[in-house]
Amino acid sequence: MTITDSVTYKQTAEFGDDVDLVAEPVADPRQGNLFGNSFPARVNLYPQLRFMGSKFRLLHWIHNVISDMPFKSAADVFSGSGCVSYLFKAMGKKVSTNDFLNMCATVSKAIVENPGFVLSAKNIEILLMPDRRRKHFIEKTFSGIFFSPEDLRFLDLVSWNLNKLGGEYERAIALAAMIRSCVKRQPRGVFTIAGDPEHYKDGRRDLLLSLREHFLEQVKVFNDAVFDNGHKNIACCGDVFDWSPVEPVDLVYMDPPYVPRADDNCYMKRYHFLEGLSCYWVDKKIMHETRVKKIEKPFTPFSYRKTAIKAFDDMFRKFRNSILVLSYSSNGYPDLAELHRIMKRYKGTVDVFKRAHRYHFGTHSTVKRSQVDEYLVVGY
Ligand SMILES: C[S@@+](CC[C@H](N)C(=O)[O-])C[C@H]1O[C@@H](n2cnc3c(N)ncnc32)[C@H](O)[C@@H]1O
């Protein structure tokens, strides 16, 4: 059976593949959503993270699909970079986020759960104040692997001073700003290869600034992204199967990793440094035999052929009392027809929305493989 035999596609207005988000009609972001069901202008303030599988460039399309659905609360249970949660928040929904990476939960805490706290000039002064008692773990562990010794000392210092900040949201903003600074300063934003490869030194500003300079810019970016949407939103860290909402949620958005065809899709392999930084490597098991000092990857059943189908079934069953919205792409496993069948066990109607999408990850030789059809599978 082919995919199209079993699945009916819903049409949505098509945006060009290379849609320039900033070219959409823009209201003053600080005024929130002035246009009812139109795309919330505030989303333009979201601090985009280069994150594998990020749906940032699909937010207009996702909004287009879900904006007429009857929901007041939403959960984003594989929140990643947090952009979909941020869209829900900007749409005025009560939002719950979850991800098993602490770095993801930290970013969501800073801009989704945070009801309006920003990092003040005084807070920044505290974070940058020299302190001889600080630890040297990052400098000792990663010298000669990532960044310059001065950059690493800066991360040790700010990590130490974080505890001097009074509030959890101020700490989350500082951490999120550190994370985004490291992503910008690191060639390609990933931590798979040690050193500072010469061929990336192309004069790009992001690769020239120190982490301290990046940090000061990123604090402002995150401060600007903070807002209160009037709801008590919440960001959690844990496995999706251990997570339950405090109150029932109307809509659950699921964007799990998929079984890799050829490339490794491991988040920890790419982002272990950011994951460690988000908690100063406390309780993280470093694989010292690896050149880049990776952290052990957590198991997820969505990454293996043997376990993926059952994982989807278990997940749809777990959230069957909510509207189900699954992001899925044509290079994933299981195939669309199978996923449609599984969701049909729990939902009377399952619609599929389709859009061409090009992922920007990968080198020139893999660009072809990263051209996929992106789907939203909606069960209600
Ligand atoms: C495709 S990404 C999500 C991308 C996100 N929607 C965005 O736009 O940035 C998948 C995420 O699922 C998380 N993840 C994988 N397995 C998980 C599990 N079993 N429980 C919770 N989170 C998991 C990963 O850490 C990763 O952040």
PDBQT file of the ligand as one rigid body, heavy atoms in Angstrom, charges set to zero:
ROOT
HETATM    1  C1  LIG A 401      13.069  16.925  16.595  1.00  0.00    +0.000 C 
HETATM    2  S1  LIG A 401      13.623  17.530  18.148  1.00  0.00    +0.000 S 
HETATM    3  C2  LIG A 401      12.392  18.668  18.608  1.00  0.00    +0.000 C 
HETATM    4  C3  LIG A 401      12.570  19.968  17.873  1.00  0.00    +0.000 C 
HETATM    5  C4  LIG A 401      11.666  21.072  18.353  1.00  0.00    +0.000 C 
HETATM    6  N1  LIG A 401      10.277  20.845  17.999  1.00  0.00    +0.000 N 
HETATM    7  C5  LIG A 401      12.133  22.392  17.775  1.00  0.00    +0.000 C 
HETATM    8  O1  LIG A 401      11.421  22.970  16.936  1.00  0.00    +0.000 OA
HETATM    9  O2  LIG A 401      13.227  22.831  18.132  1.00  0.00    +0.000 OA
HETATM   10  C6  LIG A 401      13.368  16.175  19.214  1.00  0.00    +0.000 C 
HETATM   11  C7  LIG A 401      13.631  16.465  20.694  1.00  0.00    +0.000 C 
HETATM   12  O3  LIG A 401      13.163  15.328  21.418  1.00  0.00    +0.000 OA
HETATM   13  C8  LIG A 401      13.983  15.153  22.567  1.00  0.00    +0.000 C 
HETATM   14  N2  LIG A 401      13.750  13.734  22.973  1.00  0.00    +0.000 N 
HETATM   15  C9  LIG A 401      14.113  12.612  22.332  1.00  0.00    +0.000 A 
HETATM   16  N3  LIG A 401      13.646  11.529  22.949  1.00  0.00    +0.000 NA
HETATM   17  C10 LIG A 401      12.960  11.971  24.034  1.00  0.00    +0.000 A 
HETATM   18  C11 LIG A 401      12.227  11.312  25.048  1.00  0.00    +0.000 A 
HETATM   19  N4  LIG A 401      12.121   9.981  25.098  1.00  0.00    +0.000 N 
HETATM   20  N5  LIG A 401      11.620  12.067  25.987  1.00  0.00    +0.000 NA
HETATM   21  C12 LIG A 401      11.730  13.428  25.955  1.00  0.00    +0.000 A 
HETATM   22  N6  LIG A 401      12.411  14.098  25.015  1.00  0.00    +0.000 NA
HETATM   23  C13 LIG A 401      13.023  13.380  24.053  1.00  0.00    +0.000 A 
HETATM   24  C14 LIG A 401      15.368  15.517  22.093  1.00  0.00    +0.000 C 
HETATM   25  O4  LIG A 401      16.173  15.923  23.165  1.00  0.00    +0.000 OA
HETATM   26  C15 LIG A 401      15.083  16.667  21.110  1.00  0.00    +0.000 C 
HETATM   27  O5  LIG A 401      15.207  17.898  21.744  1.00  0.00    +0.000 OA
ENDROOT
TORSDOF 0
